[in-house]
Amino acid sequence: MPDIVYTTGYPGRSALQCVLPAIQAVVDKGFVDEANIGIQGHSWGGYQIAYMVTQTNRFKAAEAGAAVANMTSAYSGIRWGTGLPRQFQYEHSQSRIGGSLWEYPMRYLENSPLFHVDKVQTPLLLINNDEDDAVPWYQGIEFFLALRRLNKEAYMFSYNGEKHGLRKRINQKDYTHRLQEFFDHFLKGAPAPEWMEKGIPYLQREKEKEKYRVADSDGPLQNHER
């Protein structure tokens, strides 16, 4: 991916204006199939992808992990891992809005994917874990329910007990497999897996994960964390 040159107040648009020309450059060189481009990102990258799919139909499918979807509801929360308020992050740190919610309310709305869900045309896979101490779990719930309310094609996975990223190898393997199935379906024409057509209840998913529970040199897979 290209380096992103940010304009204060417009982090989402800044990402879009850097990523799309970069994609076109590799398309022009014949490196990729223009009709079958997917994109994936996590955390800040997940946010940028969530924003981009509300603004462009360039991608055949997309995955956004631990993405902030609603900056207005996240603004006055805290980062549970540190106890620090999140406001500084949105004003002058990573999100680069440039000021408070009361100074620039429209910037917060314009940069929040949630408020542009009606424009989404790209199949989207989300992952938001219930113990995420960086991006609140409810950000994923807000985004997913908005997508479903407007009949957009969206899927969401949540792994109980996991934080901002998957640490248990059994969960890493499970989600990697489902991520590949998702992109294989949309980018390569593979049949849709059953979980995409019918959903997958928690207990069924836990049962299916057992196939990854294989002992390795460090002991049982389910207890091995990086």
Summary of the structure (lengths in Angstrom):
residues: 226
radius of gyration: 18.2
end to end distance: 25.8
largest distance: 55.6
contacts: 685
relative contact order: 0.12
helix: 45%
strand: 12%
